[in-house]
Amino acid sequence: MIWNPLTLLRAITPDRHRANVMAARWQGAVSRDPRLVEDVIALGRIMESLPVDLDTGDAVRAPVDPTHVLIDQGRREMALEMLALMNVDRADLALMMRDTE
């Protein structure tokens, strides 16, 4: 999947003027307090990974609860939409992941 802020903004609101106004508002908020990006990433659980079995190194999957899967997916999608409004893309997220290691 190719993901970039402009594509995501068009999906959120097809009206270009409205998308520009929303993006300007969010980018202004981020310029005043850059920690908003980290907050949205945490709220959307963007950087979370599955627990790992220490003996085998394999990811441990909990029993699948469809309700929680949909809630988590919606939370993540909303966070990605908000990050797109802040002009944060996958390259920025990858850089943030490298910085935390």
N, CA and C atoms as a LAMMPS dump frame, in Angstrom:
ITEM: TIMESTEP
0
ITEM: NUMBER OF ATOMS
303
ITEM: BOX BOUNDS ff ff ff
-5.0000000000000000e+02 5.0000000000000000e+02
-5.0000000000000000e+02 5.0000000000000000e+02
-5.0000000000000000e+02 5.0000000000000000e+02
ITEM: ATOMS id mol type element x y z
1 1 1 N 0.84 -1.174 0
2 1 2 C 0 0 0
3 1 3 C 0.888 1.241 0
4 2 1 N 0.613 2.149 -0.915
5 2 2 C 1.333 3.415 -0.953
6 2 3 C 0.523 4.419 -0.14
7 3 1 N 1.19 5.055 0.807
8 3 2 C 0.51 5.987 1.702
9 3 3 C 1.246 7.301 1.692
10 4 1 N 0.519 8.353 1.432
11 4 2 C 1.113 9.676 1.575
12 4 3 C 0.033 10.623 2.068
13 5 1 N 0.42 11.71 2.693
14 5 2 C -0.559 12.613 3.288
15 5 3 C -1.592 13.151 2.307
16 6 1 N -1.194 13.482 1.078
17 6 2 C -2.149 14.062 0.142
18 6 3 C -3.225 13.073 -0.261
19 7 1 N -2.858 11.825 -0.495
20 7 2 C -3.841 10.809 -0.849
21 7 3 C -4.821 10.61 0.293
22 8 1 N -4.302 10.55 1.496
23 8 2 C -5.149 10.353 2.662
24 8 3 C -6.073 11.547 2.877
25 9 1 N -5.577 12.755 2.678
26 9 2 C -6.417 13.939 2.829
27 9 3 C -7.568 13.933 1.833
28 10 1 N -7.3 13.498 0.621
29 10 2 C -8.377 13.44 -0.385
30 10 3 C -9.431 12.416 0.003
31 11 1 N -9.007 11.339 0.675
32 11 2 C -9.971 10.332 1.116
33 11 3 C -10.816 10.855 2.275
34 12 1 N -10.199 11.659 3.15
35 12 2 C -10.931 12.21 4.289
36 12 3 C -11.969 13.211 3.814
37 13 1 N -11.563 14.131 2.979
38 13 2 C -12.461 15.164 2.484
39 13 3 C -12.126 15.465 1.025
40 14 1 N -13.027 15.109 0.127
41 14 2 C -12.749 15.337 -1.296
42 14 3 C -12.72 16.822 -1.673
43 15 1 N -13.253 17.695 -0.826
44 15 2 C -13.247 19.13 -1.091
45 15 3 C -11.854 19.677 -0.801
46 16 1 N -11.132 20.1 -1.829
47 16 2 C -9.74 20.539 -1.679
48 16 3 C -9.593 21.735 -0.743
49 17 1 N -10.502 22.686 -0.863
50 17 2 C -10.407 23.864 0.005
51 17 3 C -10.525 23.466 1.473
52 18 1 N -11.49 22.63 1.765
53 18 2 C -11.675 22.179 3.155
54 18 3 C -10.458 21.395 3.642
55 19 1 N -9.911 20.547 2.784
56 19 2 C -8.717 19.779 3.154
57 19 3 C -7.547 20.717 3.441
58 20 1 N -7.382 21.768 2.622
59 20 2 C -6.306 22.733 2.847
60 20 3 C -6.472 23.465 4.173
61 21 1 N -7.712 23.839 4.486
62 21 2 C -7.98 24.542 5.739
63 21 3 C -7.684 23.625 6.93
64 22 1 N -8.138 22.379 6.849
65 22 2 C -7.882 21.428 7.946
66 22 3 C -6.393 21.181 8.114
67 23 1 N -5.702 20.968 7.009
68 23 2 C -4.262 20.7 7.077
69 23 3 C -3.513 21.897 7.659
70 24 1 N -3.886 23.09 7.256
71 24 2 C -3.218 24.291 7.782
72 24 3 C -3.437 24.408 9.288
73 25 1 N -4.64 24.101 9.747
74 25 2 C -4.937 24.177 11.178
75 25 3 C -4.093 23.184 11.966
76 26 1 N -4.022 21.931 11.472
77 26 2 C -3.25 20.902 12.179
78 26 3 C -1.751 21.172 12.103
79 27 1 N -1.278 21.631 10.957
80 27 2 C 0.146 21.948 10.838
81 27 3 C 0.514 23.125 11.741
82 28 1 N -0.408 24.077 11.897
83 28 2 C -0.174 25.182 12.816
84 28 3 C -0.086 24.692 14.255
85 29 1 N -0.966 23.759 14.61
86 29 2 C -0.942 23.202 15.966
87 29 3 C 0.37 22.462 16.223
88 30 1 N 0.837 21.72 15.231
89 30 2 C 2.088 20.973 15.383
90 30 3 C 3.28 21.92 15.446
91 31 1 N 3.226 23.014 14.71
92 31 2 C 4.353 23.955 14.772
93 31 3 C 4.423 24.608 16.155
94 32 1 N 3.265 24.793 16.807
95 32 2 C 3.264 25.349 18.167
96 32 3 C 3.703 24.323 19.202
97 33 1 N 3.318 23.051 18.98
98 33 2 C 3.699 21.995 19.927
99 33 3 C 3.958 20.698 19.161
100 34 1 N 5.216 20.447 18.757
101 34 2 C 5.561 19.265 17.96
102 34 3 C 5.252 17.933 18.665
103 35 1 N 5.059 17.976 19.985
104 35 2 C 4.761 16.73 20.703
105 35 3 C 3.395 16.163 20.351
106 36 1 N 2.553 16.95 19.67
107 36 2 C 1.252 16.45 19.237
108 36 3 C 1.407 15.228 18.336
109 37 1 N 2.44 15.221 17.507
110 37 2 C 2.689 14.07 16.625
111 37 3 C 2.888 12.811 17.463
112 38 1 N 3.718 12.905 18.501
113 38 2 C 3.962 11.75 19.371
114 38 3 C 2.687 11.314 20.08
115 39 1 N 1.863 12.282 20.496
116 39 2 C 0.607 11.953 21.167
117 39 3 C -0.325 11.178 20.248
118 40 1 N -0.449 11.635 19.009
119 40 2 C -1.337 10.956 18.052
120 40 3 C -0.806 9.565 17.738
121 41 1 N 0.507 9.417 17.607
122 41 2 C 1.099 8.101 17.354
123 41 3 C 0.799 7.167 18.518
124 42 1 N 0.92 7.664 19.737
125 42 2 C 0.639 6.833 20.913
126 42 3 C -0.845 6.479 20.999
127 43 1 N -1.723 7.459 20.789
128 43 2 C -3.162 7.199 20.858
129 43 3 C -3.613 6.206 19.782
130 44 1 N -2.998 6.292 18.616
131 44 2 C -3.352 5.392 17.522
132 44 3 C -2.633 4.068 17.569
133 45 1 N -1.736 3.934 18.535
134 45 2 C -0.944 2.71 18.691
135 45 3 C -0.202 2.344 17.405
136 46 1 N 0.309 3.37 16.726
137 46 2 C 0.977 3.186 15.446
138 46 3 C 2.267 2.384 15.589
139 47 1 N 3.011 2.603 16.659
140 47 2 C 4.318 1.968 16.825
141 47 3 C 4.271 0.658 17.611
142 48 1 N 3.076 0.221 18.006
143 48 2 C 2.995 -1.008 18.798
144 48 3 C 3.305 -2.227 17.949
145 49 1 N 3.926 -3.191 18.581
146 49 2 C 4.182 -4.457 17.909
147 49 3 C 3.609 -5.578 18.762
148 50 1 N 3.522 -6.746 18.175
149 50 2 C 2.993 -7.891 18.91
150 50 3 C 3.987 -8.36 19.955
151 51 1 N 3.494 -8.894 21.072
152 51 2 C 4.41 -9.481 22.048
153 51 3 C 5.178 -10.637 21.411
154 52 1 N 6.381 -10.891 21.907
155 52 2 C 7.229 -11.939 21.335
156 52 3 C 7.473 -13.025 22.382
157 53 1 N 7.381 -14.282 21.933
158 53 2 C 7.719 -15.419 22.792
159 53 3 C 9.235 -15.432 22.952
160 54 1 N 9.707 -15.321 24.178
161 54 2 C 11.147 -15.21 24.414
162 54 3 C 11.913 -16.48 24.066
163 55 1 N 11.246 -17.638 24.111
164 55 2 C 11.934 -18.887 23.793
165 55 3 C 12.136 -19.072 22.293
166 56 1 N 11.113 -18.754 21.499
167 56 2 C 11.191 -19.003 20.062
168 56 3 C 11.461 -17.743 19.242
169 57 1 N 11.155 -16.583 19.809
170 57 2 C 11.302 -15.335 19.063
171 57 3 C 10.129 -15.045 18.154
172 58 1 N 9.116 -15.926 18.179
173 58 2 C 7.936 -15.748 17.343
174 58 3 C 6.958 -14.774 17.995
175 59 1 N 6.196 -14.073 17.158
176 59 2 C 5.163 -13.179 17.681
177 59 3 C 4.067 -14.009 18.343
178 60 1 N 3.595 -13.552 19.477
179 60 2 C 2.527 -14.234 20.214
180 60 3 C 1.232 -13.519 19.893
181 61 1 N 0.311 -14.255 19.351
182 61 2 C -0.98 -13.666 19.006
183 61 3 C -2.025 -14.096 20.025
184 62 1 N -2.736 -13.103 20.539
185 62 2 C -3.823 -13.388 21.467
186 62 3 C -5.016 -13.909 20.66
187 63 1 N -5.953 -14.557 21.333
188 63 2 C -7.164 -14.974 20.609
189 63 3 C -7.808 -13.76 19.942
190 64 1 N -8.271 -13.949 18.726
191 64 2 C -8.808 -12.831 17.948
192 64 3 C -10.221 -12.503 18.416
193 65 1 N -10.414 -11.266 18.797
194 65 2 C -11.736 -10.746 19.144
195 65 3 C -12.092 -9.729 18.064
196 66 1 N -13.053 -10.074 17.185
197 66 2 C -13.356 -9.188 16.047
198 66 3 C -13.696 -7.755 16.464
199 67 1 N -14.354 -7.592 17.584
200 67 2 C -14.71 -6.248 18.029
201 67 3 C -13.462 -5.425 18.313
202 68 1 N -12.509 -6.014 19.043
203 68 2 C -11.284 -5.289 19.355
204 68 3 C -10.43 -5.042 18.116
205 69 1 N -10.45 -5.977 17.184
206 69 2 C -9.706 -5.784 15.936
207 69 3 C -10.243 -4.561 15.196
208 70 1 N -11.567 -4.449 15.109
209 70 2 C -12.167 -3.307 14.418
210 70 3 C -11.915 -1.997 15.165
211 71 1 N -11.991 -2.035 16.484
212 71 2 C -11.719 -0.827 17.27
213 71 3 C -10.279 -0.378 17.056
214 72 1 N -9.349 -1.327 17.132
215 72 2 C -7.933 -0.985 16.928
216 72 3 C -7.673 -0.472 15.519
217 73 1 N -8.327 -1.097 14.54
218 73 2 C -8.147 -0.662 13.153
219 73 3 C -8.682 0.759 12.969
220 74 1 N -9.834 1.049 13.548
221 74 2 C -10.403 2.394 13.459
222 74 3 C -9.529 3.419 14.155
223 75 1 N -8.984 3.052 15.32
224 75 2 C -8.102 3.952 16.066
225 75 3 C -6.862 4.267 15.231
226 76 1 N -6.31 3.234 14.611
227 76 2 C -5.096 3.419 13.804
228 76 3 C -5.385 4.282 12.573
229 77 1 N -6.511 4.021 11.904
230 77 2 C -6.866 4.795 10.71
231 77 3 C -7.066 6.273 11.059
232 78 1 N -7.746 6.532 12.171
233 78 2 C -7.959 7.917 12.577
234 78 3 C -6.622 8.597 12.882
235 79 1 N -5.736 7.89 13.553
236 79 2 C -4.418 8.451 13.86
237 79 3 C -3.649 8.747 12.574
238 80 1 N -3.708 7.843 11.598
239 80 2 C -3.016 8.078 10.331
240 80 3 C -3.599 9.284 9.598
241 81 1 N -4.923 9.459 9.683
242 81 2 C -5.549 10.619 9.066
243 81 3 C -5.067 11.909 9.745
244 82 1 N -4.99 11.889 11.069
245 82 2 C -4.533 13.072 11.796
246 82 3 C -3.065 13.361 11.489
247 83 1 N -2.257 12.313 11.392
248 83 2 C -0.842 12.507 11.052
249 83 3 C -0.704 13.075 9.646
250 84 1 N -1.562 12.636 8.73
251 84 2 C -1.524 13.19 7.371
252 84 3 C -1.843 14.677 7.393
253 85 1 N -2.798 15.072 8.248
254 85 2 C -3.111 16.491 8.377
255 85 3 C -1.917 17.273 8.901
256 86 1 N -1.066 16.609 9.684
257 86 2 C 0.119 17.259 10.239
258 86 3 C 1.313 17.134 9.304
259 87 1 N 1.07 16.568 8.107
260 87 2 C 2.105 16.395 7.088
261 87 3 C 3.194 15.412 7.522
262 88 1 N 2.79 14.385 8.259
263 88 2 C 3.705 13.318 8.663
264 88 3 C 3.436 12.137 7.743
265 89 1 N 4.481 11.577 7.134
266 89 2 C 4.291 10.434 6.246
267 89 3 C 5.047 9.214 6.767
268 90 1 N 4.998 8.136 6.014
269 90 2 C 5.634 6.882 6.448
270 90 3 C 7.137 7.035 6.649
271 91 1 N 7.773 7.842 5.832
272 91 2 C 9.22 8.054 5.994
273 91 3 C 9.503 8.704 7.347
274 92 1 N 8.66 9.661 7.734
275 92 2 C 8.822 10.295 9.046
276 92 3 C 8.624 9.275 10.165
277 93 1 N 7.607 8.423 10.017
278 93 2 C 7.354 7.395 11.036
279 93 3 C 8.527 6.428 11.129
280 94 1 N 9.069 6.034 9.987
281 94 2 C 10.212 5.116 9.989
282 94 3 C 11.412 5.751 10.686
283 95 1 N 11.628 7.034 10.435
284 95 2 C 12.722 7.747 11.097
285 95 3 C 12.502 7.802 12.612
286 96 1 N 11.264 8.027 13.026
287 96 2 C 10.948 8.048 14.454
288 96 3 C 11.189 6.692 15.099
289 97 1 N 10.872 5.625 14.361
290 97 2 C 11.095 4.271 14.894
291 97 3 C 12.579 4.008 15.079
292 98 1 N 13.399 4.459 14.132
293 98 2 C 14.845 4.277 14.245
294 98 3 C 15.414 5.073 15.416
295 99 1 N 14.861 6.256 15.657
296 99 2 C 15.334 7.102 16.738
297 99 3 C 15.052 6.509 18.115
298 100 1 N 13.999 5.688 18.236
299 100 2 C 13.649 5.121 19.538
300 100 3 C 14.434 3.859 19.844
301 101 1 N 15.078 3.275 18.864
302 101 2 C 15.811 2.022 19.088
303 101 3 C 17.138 2.265 19.735
